[in-house]
Amino acid sequence: MDTQKSKSVDYCSMGKKIRKFRKEKGWTQDFLSEQCGITSTNLSHIERGKTKPSVETLVKIANCLEVNLDSLLCDSLTSAATPIFMNKISATLESYSDLEIRILSDVLDIAKEIIQKHIT
């Protein structure tokens, strides 16, 4: 693993997640920024990965969006992110039929074979 990459935060990905959660609530940048006590310009820069928010600002945004920090930073985390993705997969599977789950299982087996061929 690249040591430099393992220590960095993917601000673009984090910003995209903030935008996704904001849009899921049907909120504008103006509304969320007002709730967080930051400017809409600052929020826009954060969502585009152009600004590195302070921890305080990030906590305010997460609290307003009612999400945990892990969900905003999971693309920058290593093994700590696995439970987040497992929960996301589990929640997604709840809406699938038995047949869809069987098909998805076959697709995952094929995908795993392909991934293994490319990593080794």
Secondary structure by P-SEA (a helix, b strand, c coil): cccccccccaaaaaaaaaaaaaaaacccaaaaaaaacccaaaaaaaaaccccccaaaaaaaaaaacccccccccccccccaaaaaaaaaaaaaccccaaaaaaaaaaaaaaaaaaaaaac
